[in-house]
Amino acid sequence: MSKIFLFMLLLLSPCIAFSQSVPSLAIVPFEVSGRGLSQEDAEALTFRCMEEIASWGALRVVGEDQADQADYVIRGNLSRNTAGVVLSATTFDGKTDKALNSAKEEAADISGLSELIFSFCVQAVEQVPFPNFLIGKWEASIPLPNGTLLCRMEFKSNRTIVVEQYDTYENRPGSVLQYHGYGTGSYTYIGHVRKTMALRDSRGAVYRETPVDGSVSISLTLEDALPAYSSLSRSRLYILFDDARTNFELVSAGLLCGENNGGTAVYPQKTMAYTRFTKIQ
């Protein structure tokens, strides 16, 4: 490994967050084949890939010296064709050495390839499972004129949910019902590199474009809740975390909790749902 690459790796190392729960990914310095390309070009692109993936905070990026212990390994090649230069790579399972997926980008020159690093990295880690950022205890609330609805749930590592509190609500003419439910549940979570998704209404028209970090499906069984909410199941809810992953939003739909017949003075929508959660433990 050249002194230039070692120097760049030392610069990168303090920016990488290390955690035993986060999968490790080694990127071996890309090889070079073809005239007019240098090892320095390959090392610069290798560093750009390390820098890009490390910035996501979802994988622990390590150097070539730790490739034997890494959970996943990327090996690539910088080559030339008649149209320009090509960067290709294959991602391997570090324990079995099984090839998981490949990545490839082409450009007229090295500068052009550098501008395609994000797309290249997304391809390279397509089959690498991202850590489960939902694990922990979360709370959501909906403020109302006559009180606040509260949802407090703990997402366990075994994909079960403990529901400590799940308030349900119904505003009827002349009366208001509010129940403080609790219960259990299960969930599936699929995390990925942040993408921009187009949300569509029932007619297929796009009503919003939003970044998303993955999707979650949630099933709950509640006691002491209003009958309409004793059993809840929502599939493929798009989820968006903040940078610190201490808050998340369900951007495509929420967890239903009430019906509002009191107009906008009570709540902006007729149907009420928990959508914004804060990590409390």
C-alpha positions in Angstrom: 0.0 0.0 0.0 1.5 3.4 -0.9 2.3 6.2 1.5 -0.3 8.3 -0.2 -3.0 5.7 0.6 -1.8 5.3 4.1 -1.9 9.0 4.7 -5.5 9.3 3.4 -6.6 6.3 5.5 -5.2 8.0 8.6 -7.1 11.1 7.8 -10.3 9.1 7.4 -9.9 6.9 10.5 -11.1 9.5 13.1 -14.3 10.1 11.2 -15.4 6.4 11.4 -17.7 5.5 14.2 -16.8 2.1 15.7 -19.4 -0.1 17.2 -19.6 -3.9 17.7 -23.2 -3.9 16.5 -22.3 -2.3 13.2 -21.1 -4.7 10.4 -17.5 -4.1 9.3 -16.6 -3.5 5.6 -13.1 -3.7 4.2 -12.3 -2.1 0.9 -9.2 -3.5 -0.6 -7.2 -0.9 -2.8 -8.5 -1.3 -6.3 -6.2 -2.9 -8.9 -5.3 -1.3 -12.2 -5.4 -2.8 -15.7 -5.0 -0.9 -18.9 -2.7 1.8 -20.3 -2.7 5.4 -19.1 -4.0 4.5 -15.6 -1.9 4.7 -12.4 -2.1 3.0 -9.0 -2.5 6.5 -7.6 -5.7 6.9 -9.6 -7.0 3.6 -8.2 -6.0 4.5 -4.6 -7.7 7.8 -4.9 -11.0 6.2 -6.0 -10.6 3.5 -3.3 -10.4 6.3 -0.7 -13.4 8.1 -2.2 -15.4 4.9 -1.7 -14.2 4.5 1.9 -15.0 8.1 2.6 -18.5 7.9 1.0 -19.6 4.7 2.8 -18.2 5.8 6.1 -20.2 9.0 5.9 -23.4 7.0 6.0 -22.7 5.9 9.5 -24.3 2.5 8.9 -21.2 0.4 8.3 -17.8 0.3 10.0 -15.3 0.9 7.2 -11.8 -0.6 7.7 -8.6 -0.9 5.7 -7.0 -3.7 3.8 -5.0 -4.7 6.9 -8.3 -5.8 8.6 -9.9 -7.5 5.6 -9.3 -11.0 7.0 -11.5 -10.1 10.0 -14.1 -7.9 8.2 -17.8 -9.0 7.8 -17.8 -7.9 4.2 -15.0 -7.2 1.7 -15.0 -5.2 -1.6 -12.4 -5.9 -4.2 -12.3 -3.9 -7.4 -10.5 -3.0 -10.6 -9.9 0.2 -12.5 -9.6 -0.4 -16.3 -10.0 1.3 -19.6 -12.3 0.6 -22.6 -12.8 2.3 -25.9 -15.2 4.9 -24.4 -13.1 5.8 -21.3 -12.5 4.3 -17.9 -14.4 1.7 -15.9 -14.6 1.0 -12.2 -15.9 -2.4 -11.2 -16.0 -4.3 -8.0 -17.4 -7.4 -6.3 -18.6 -7.6 -2.7 -17.9 -10.8 -0.7 -19.1 -12.2 2.5 -16.0 -12.1 4.8 -16.8 -15.3 6.5 -17.7 -17.5 3.5 -15.9 -15.6 0.7 -19.2 -15.9 -1.2 -19.7 -13.2 -3.8 -22.8 -11.2 -2.9 -23.2 -8.6 -5.7 -21.2 -6.5 -8.1 -20.9 -2.8 -9.0 -19.9 -1.0 -12.1 -19.6 2.6 -13.4 -18.1 4.0 -16.5 -17.0 7.6 -17.4 -14.8 9.5 -19.9 -12.1 10.0 -17.3 -11.1 9.6 -13.6 -12.8 12.9 -12.7 -16.0 11.6 -14.2 -15.7 8.4 -12.2 -15.2 10.3 -9.0 -18.5 12.0 -9.5 -20.2 8.6 -9.7 -18.9 7.3 -6.4 -22.2 7.5 -4.6 -24.0 5.4 -7.2 -21.1 2.9 -7.3 -21.1 2.5 -3.5 -24.9 2.0 -3.4 -24.5 -0.9 -5.9 -21.6 -2.4 -4.0 -23.4 -2.7 -0.7 -26.8 -3.7 -2.1 -26.7 -7.1 -0.4 -25.0 -6.0 2.8 -27.6 -5.9 5.6 -27.7 -2.6 7.4 -27.9 -2.6 11.3 -31.3 -2.3 12.9 -31.6 1.3 14.1 -35.1 0.7 15.5 -33.8 -1.3 18.6 -34.7 0.7 21.7 -37.6 2.5 23.4 -39.4 5.2 21.4 -42.2 7.6 22.1 -44.7 9.6 20.0 -47.3 12.1 21.1 -50.3 13.9 19.6 -51.3 17.1 21.5 -55.0 17.8 21.6 -57.1 20.6 23.3 -58.3 18.2 26.0 -55.1 16.2 26.5 -52.2 14.5 24.8 -52.2 11.1 23.2 -49.1 9.0 23.9 -47.5 6.0 22.3 -44.5 4.4 24.0 -43.0 1.2 22.5 -39.8 -0.8 22.8 -38.5 -2.5 19.7 -36.5 -5.6 20.7 -33.6 -7.2 18.8 -35.6 -10.4 18.3 -38.2 -8.4 16.2 -40.8 -8.3 19.0 -42.4 -5.2 20.4 -43.4 -4.3 24.0 -46.2 -1.7 24.0 -46.1 0.2 27.3 -48.8 2.7 26.3 -50.9 3.2 23.2 -53.6 5.8 23.6 -56.6 5.6 21.3 -59.2 8.3 20.8 -62.6 9.0 19.3 -64.3 12.3 19.2 -68.0 11.8 18.8 -70.8 14.4 18.8 -71.2 15.3 22.4 -68.5 13.0 23.8 -64.8 12.1 23.7 -63.4 8.7 24.3 -59.8 8.1 25.2 -58.3 4.7 26.2 -54.8 4.0 27.5 -53.9 0.7 25.8 -50.9 -1.6 26.1 -49.9 -4.9 24.6 -47.3 -6.7 22.4 -46.4 -6.9 18.8 -43.8 -7.9 16.1 -42.0 -6.1 13.3 -39.8 -6.4 10.3 -37.3 -3.8 9.4 -35.3 -3.4 6.1 -32.7 -0.6 6.2 -30.9 0.7 3.2 -28.9 3.7 1.9 -31.0 6.8 2.0 -33.1 7.0 -1.2 -35.6 9.5 -2.5 -39.0 7.9 -2.9 -42.1 9.1 -4.7 -45.3 8.7 -2.6 -48.4 8.1 -4.6 -52.1 8.4 -3.7 -54.8 5.8 -4.4 -55.0 7.0 -8.0 -51.3 6.6 -8.6 -50.5 10.3 -8.7 -47.3 11.5 -6.9 -48.2 13.7 -4.0 -44.8 13.9 -2.3 -41.2 13.0 -2.8 -39.2 12.3 0.3 -35.9 10.7 1.4 -36.3 7.4 3.2 -33.9 5.1 5.1 -35.8 1.9 4.9 -39.2 0.3 5.5 -40.9 -1.3 8.5 -43.9 -3.5 8.9 -45.6 -3.5 12.3 -48.3 -5.8 13.9 -49.7 -4.9 17.3 -52.2 -6.6 19.7 -53.6 -4.2 22.2 -55.6 -4.4 25.4 -57.7 -1.6 27.0 -57.8 0.1 23.6 -60.8 1.2 21.7 -62.2 -1.9 19.8 -61.2 -0.6 16.4 -57.5 -0.6 17.4 -57.3 -3.9 19.4 -55.4 -5.4 16.4 -53.3 -3.3 14.1 -51.1 -4.3 11.2 -49.3 -1.9 8.8 -47.0 -3.1 6.1 -44.0 -1.4 4.3 -44.2 1.9 6.1 -41.3 4.1 4.8 -39.1 5.3 7.6 -36.8 8.4 7.8 -34.2 8.8 10.6 -32.5 12.0 11.6 -28.7 12.1 11.4 -28.3 11.1 15.0 -30.9 8.4 14.7 -32.7 9.6 17.9 -35.8 10.5 16.0 -37.7 8.9 13.1 -40.7 9.6 11.0 -43.1 7.2 9.3 -43.4 9.2 6.0 -45.8 7.2 4.0 -48.5 6.4 6.7 -48.6 6.1 10.4 -49.9 3.9 13.2 -53.7 4.6 13.5 -55.0 5.7 16.9 -58.1 7.7 16.5 -61.0 9.3 14.7 -61.6 13.0 14.9 -65.1 14.3 14.3 -64.5 17.6 16.0 -63.0 19.5 13.1 -59.7 21.3 12.7 -60.0 23.0 16.1 -59.3 19.5 17.5 -56.9 18.0 15.0 -56.1 18.9 11.3 -57.2 15.5 9.9 -60.2 13.2 10.5 -58.0 10.1 11.0 -55.3 10.3 13.6 -52.0 8.4 13.6 -48.7 8.3 15.3 -46.0 9.2 12.8 -43.1 11.0 14.7 -41.1 9.1 17.3 -38.3 10.1 19.6 -35.9 7.7 21.2 -36.1 7.7 25.0 -33.9 4.7 25.9 
